[in-house]
């Protein structure tokens, strides 16, 4: 085991920041997610696997869970009133069994792609147990355990304020790293964030495309930066539309510029896909002749950008030629490139392994794909795919009576985190090679699940349909300005 000095120092700084009385350990966990290429240690016994620093904070979050007052009652409420908790537990058990059993049961009966750190690259080999079965299953199980811990903890009133603070800190750090990386490359300083990149990944941070430097931020490559930026953009944009927050608007505009300058095909295709529901919403408002202030701002910004672009094109008809070459190489020529064909072949082999294993899958961590749905099918099989689909639907389904049961900022937080997770699924469908949907997915699932339980309990208790659970007490009066009962835990 080789500890990372940079990773340890960053963890110490985040812990000091998170221990401030007005913050919580979740704020530290959210901040650590911005360091996508900073490892805590390198585990040579697991083929050089390097856990990122967020694993430390996730572990601490789980470690202090038994020390929380009334946590047993909160966990009881979670499993009593939510099918999602049972579904996540079943998925985790299935993933662990599959990672241990399937690579041995179907050994040599199909081909898979695995990454080799010693040889440097991804190679096609016969199916068999690999170190990825341990490391990637560990990440997956850790995410599921964080879901259970957060779901129980968020049953307490005002807990969403800490979640909101943590996500804004994550967005701000990610955006700041992107700006620093861009500025360093514009002035010719190279990779100014190289000291943060201690993970044993292939670091593609100083590459160019069509003459443009690629933005990687604190991630390992431009596509990873674009994937996280899309999720952060969805969070900031949704929160701005719901609350008109100026800070959220500033993050939205900055992330949009960084995505346009990132030179990543993931960024451009992802922006197009995420823009479809926004355009549909604006068109619906136009048809109803009821535009909101944020929608008017978006239309004005779009027309202003169009007029500026037309003016630049009239002034110099070759002004946009470098950008057109960039878009052409990043999108239209991507599928025909060597990289595009290689990734397409990864998906083909992954789908073939799904068929060869009779739909059971090869086990999480056994293979590498280039799309999250394909990775889920090939690694977790049909059963795991159905379970994850149900969890995605839980996130996509907005809790009933959200606006009336929670205040404006809390309701906006729930919607923003849902949008963040769904945007992460979109970007993961373009580039992700593993079945693990990521920590943001499980955090979002916890927020939606706990909010649904709280709303359901408030509705049942107000209607006197069920007795008050022993772990919950409601105040007899309403908080000033809250407009709703206060949920207390013993």
N, C-alpha and C positions, 0 to 999 in steps of 0.2 A: 504494500500500500504506500503510495507516494502522495503526501498532502500537498495542497496548492496554497502557497503563501498568499497570493492575491485573493483567492477564494476565502481563506480564513479571515483575512483583514476586512474584506467586504462584509462577511457575515457578522463580524464583531461590530462594525459600524451600523449595520441595519438593526442588530439587536439593541444597541444603545438607543437608536432612534425609536424603535418600537416600544421600548420600556417606559417611554414618557407617559405620565398618568392619563392623558387624554387619548392615548392610542391603545392598540392591542396587538397581540402576536399575529393576528390576521393581517394587519397593516404591513408587518415585516414580511410575511409570506408573499403578499402581493408585490411588494417592492422587489423581492428576490426573483420574481418571474421575469423582470426586465433584463436580467443577466443571462441571456440564452446561450452563452458560450463560456461561462465561468464555472469551472468544476470545483468541488470541495476537496476531493481526493481522486486519485487514479488507482483503480483496483486491478493490479496485475494478475491476480488469481482469476479474474473474470474476463480475461482476454483484453485487458486495458480499458475496461468500462470506466467512465468518469462521471459519477453522479453530480448533477448540477446543484448549486447552492440552495435552490428552493427545497430540496429533499430534507435539508436540516430543519428548516422552519416547519415543513409539513410534519416531520417526526416530532418536533417539540409541541406542535399543536395537538397531536395525538397523545403525547406523554402527559400533558397537563389536563387532559380531558377528565380522567377519573377524579381529579382534585376539585373540579367545579362543583359548587353547591347545587344539589338537586338534579344532578345529571342523570341519575338512574330514572327519575320520573320523566325527564325530557326524552330519554331514549325509549321509554315505554310508550309515550305518546306518539313518537315518530313511527314505531312499528305497528301501533294500533290503528292509526289514522292514515297511513300512507302505504300504498302498494309499491311505490317506487323503491323504498328501502329494502323490501323483500326481493325485488327484482335485481337490484344492484348486488345484493349478497349472493343471489343465485348466479349472476354473471361472473362474479369474482371466483366463486367455487368452480364454475365450469372452465374459466380461463386457466386456473391453476392446474386442474386435472388435465386439460388439453395440452398445456405446455409440457407436462411430464409424460403423458401417455402417448399422444398422437405422433410425435417425432420417432418414437420407438416402435409403435404399432405399424406405421407405414414406412419404416426406414428403407430407403433404397427403391421405393415403388414409384416415386415421382421426383422431379427436379425442382430446386428452389434457388433463389438468389440470396446470398449472404454477403455481408460486408466483412472484409479481412483487413484488420489494422496492420498486420505484419507485412502483407503483400501490397497494401494500399489500393483499394478498389472494391468493386462488387463482382462476385464470381458465381457462375452457375455450378451447383454441386448436387449430388443426390441427397435426398432428405435424410436428416439425422439430427440428434441432439447437438445444440450449440450453446455457447455462453449467452447468446441473446435470449434464450428461453428463460434464463434466470433474471437478467437485468431488465428486459422489457416487461416481463410479468411482474417484477417488483414495482416498476413505475405504475403499471396498470392497477395493481392492488393498492398501492399508496394513494392513488387518486380516488379509488372507491372508498377507502377508509377516511380520507379527508371529507368526502361527501357525507358519510354517516356522522362524523364529528361536527361538521358545520351545520348540518340539518338539525341536530339536537340543540346546538348552541344558539342558533338563530331563532329558536322559538321564544327567546327572551325579547322583551320590548326594547326598542332603540338599537338593536344589534345591527340593523341595516345601515345605520350611520357609519359604523366602522367598516362595513363592506364598501360603502360608497367612497369613503376616504382612501381605502386601500386601492381601489380600482383607479381612482384619479391619480394617485401617486404612481401606480404602474404605468399608466398612459403618459404621464409627464416625464418619467425617467426614460421610457422607450423613445419618446419624441426627442428628448434632449440628446440621447446617444446618437440618434439619426442625424440631428443637426451638427453635432460635433464631428461625426464621421464625414459628412458632406463637406464641412468647412475645411477639415484637414486635407481632403483630397483636392479641393479647389485651390488651396494655397501651395500645394505640392509637398505637404508634410507626410503624405502616405497614410498608413493605418495608425492613427493616433490612439486608438483604443486597443492596440495589440496586447497590452499588459493585462487586459480583462479576459483574453481568450486562452484559458488554461485547459479546456476540455480536449479530449483526444478525438476531435472531429477533424475532417478535412476543412481547413479554413480558406475559403475562397473570397477573400476580402479586398484584394488589390487587383481584381480583374476589371476589364473594360468591355463594353459592347457598343459597336458603331461609334467608337471614339469617346463614349461617355463613361466616366467612372461609376462603378456600381456601388450603391449605398447598402451597407450591411449593418450599421449601428453596432449594437453589442451582441449581434447574432453571428453565426458562423458563415453565412453567405447571404446574398441579396434576396433569394427566394424565401429564406426563413424570416428575414426582416420584413419582407412584403406580407407574408402570411400573418405575422403578429400585428403589423400595422393595420391590416384590414380588420382584425378583431378590435383593436383599439379605436379605430375610426368608427366602427359601428356603435361602440359604447358611447363615445363622445358625441357623435351626431344624434343618436337617439335621445340622450339626456338633454342636449341643447333644444331639440324640437319639443320636448315635453316641458322644459322649465325656462327656456331662453337664457340659460347660464352663459355669461360672457367667457368664462374660463373654458367651458366645454366647446364654445364656438372657436376660440383661439386654437385649441387642440385639434379640432376638426379641420380647420383650414391648413394648419401646419402639416398635419398628417397627409392631407390630400396632396400638397405640394411635394412632400417627400416620396409619396407613392408614384407620382408622375415622373419624378426624377430618378427613381430607383433602378430603372432599366430592366425590371423583372417582368417576365410574361405573366407570372402569378399576380402581380399588382394590376396589370392592365385588364386581364380577363376577370379577375376578382372584382375590380371596380365596376366593370360592365354588368356583371351579374348582380352585384349589390345595388346598382343604380336602377335596376328594373322595378323593384317595389317602390322606390322613392318616386320614380317617374309616374308609376301607376297611381300613387297617392295624390300627386299634384294634379294629374289629369282628372281624377275623381272629384277633387275640390273645385277644379275649373268647371266641370260639368254641373256641379251643384251651385256654382257661383258663390262659393264660400271659402275663399282663400284665407289661410292663417298668416300671421306676420312672418313666421319663419319660411313659409312657402313663397311669399312675395320676395323675401330676401334672396332665396335660392334662384328664383327666376331673374331677378335683377342682376345677381352675380353672374348667372349664365349668359345673359344678353351682353353684359359689359365685357365679359371675356371674349365673346364672339366678335364684338366690334373692335376690340383691341387686336385680336388675331387678324381680322380682315384688314385693319389699318397697316399692320406690319407686313402682310402679304402684298398689299398695294405698293408700299414703300420699297420693298425688296422681295421680288418674286422667288428668290432662293433662300429666304430667311429660314423657312421650315424644312429645308431639304435634310439637314442632319437628323432632325426629329422624325421625319418620315422614314429615313433609313433605320433609325432605332426601332420604331414601331413595326416596320416590315420584318426586321430580323427577330424581334422579340415575340411576335405573334404569328405572322403569316408564314415565315420560313422555319418556325420552331419545330413543327411536326416533321419536316423533311430533313432537319439537321441530324447529325450523328447522335447528339444527346437526346433529341426527341424520339428517334427510332429505338435507341437503347431503352429508354423508359417505357415505351410502348411494348417492347419485348418483355420487360419485367412484368407488366400487367398481364400479358398473354400467358406467361409461365405460371403466374399466380392463379389465374382463372383455371388453367389446366390442372394445377395441383388440387384445386377445389373439387374438380370432377374425379381426379384419380383417387382421392380419399373418400369418395362416396358422400361428399357434402359435409363431412365432419371437420375438415380443416387440418392444417399441418401443425397447429399449435402456435400460440402467440410468441413472436420472436424468432420463429424458424425460417422466415422468409422476408424478402423485401419487395415491395411493390412501389408504384408511383401514384397511387390514388387511395384515399382512405376507404371508400366502399369496397374496392377490390381487395385491399389488405384485410378488411374485416371478413370478407367471404373466404379468402384463402387461409387465414389464420384461425378464425373462430368458427368457421363453417356456418351452416344454415341456422343452427340453434342460436349461436352467438349473434349472428346478424339480426335475427328477429328481436332478440333482447335489446340490442343497441338501438334498433329502429324504434322500439317502444319508448326508450329513454329520450331519443331525439324528439319524438312526438310530445312527450311530457314537457320538454323545454319550449317547443313551438306553441303549445296550447297555453294561452294566457289565462292565469287564474281568474275565475269569475269574481265579480264585485271588487276587483283590485282597486279601482279609483275611489270607491266609497269606503272601503275598509281601512285603507292606508292613506297617509297624508301625501301631498303632491310629490315631495322629494323621494319618499320611500317607494311610491308607485313607479316613479320615473327610474329609480335605481333598479327595480325588478325588471322593467322593460328593457333598460339599457344593457343589463347583464345577459338577458335572453338574446338580444340582438348580437352581443359580443360572441356568445357561444355559437350561434347559428352562422355568423360570419366566419368563425374559426372552422366550422364544418365545411363551408364552401371552399375556403382556401386549402383545407386538408384534402378535399376531394380532388384538388389539382396537383398536389405534390407529396402528400404524406405517404410514408412507406410502411407504417405500422398501424395495427388495429387500435392502439391506444388513442382515444380522442383528445387526451391532454387534460391538464389540471383545470384549465378554465372551464371546460365542459362540465366537470364534476362540481366545481364551485357554483356554476350557474344552475345546475340541477338541484343543488342544496338550497339555493336561494328560492327557486320556484317551489320546491317541495315544502319548505318551512313556511313560506308565505301562504301557500294553499291551505296548510293545516291551521294556521292562525286564523285565516278568514273563515274556514269551515267551523272552527270551534266558536268563534265569535257569533256566527250566525245561529248555531245550535243553542248556545247558552242564552242568547237574547230571546230566542223563541221558546225557551224552557223545554226543549225536546229531550235533552239528556242531562244527567247529573254532572256536576262540575268535577273533572278529574282531580285527583289528589295533588298532582304536581302543578296545577294551574290555579291562580286566583285572579279575579277581575276586580279592579277598583270600583267602588260604588259611584264615583264621580268621574267626569270627563276632564282630561287635561286641557288647560286653557289653549284654545286655538287648534287642538288636535282633532276635535270632532269625532272621536271614537274612543271606545273603552281602552284602558291600559292593560296589557297582558303582563302579569307578574309571575315569577317562578319562586318557589319556596326556597 
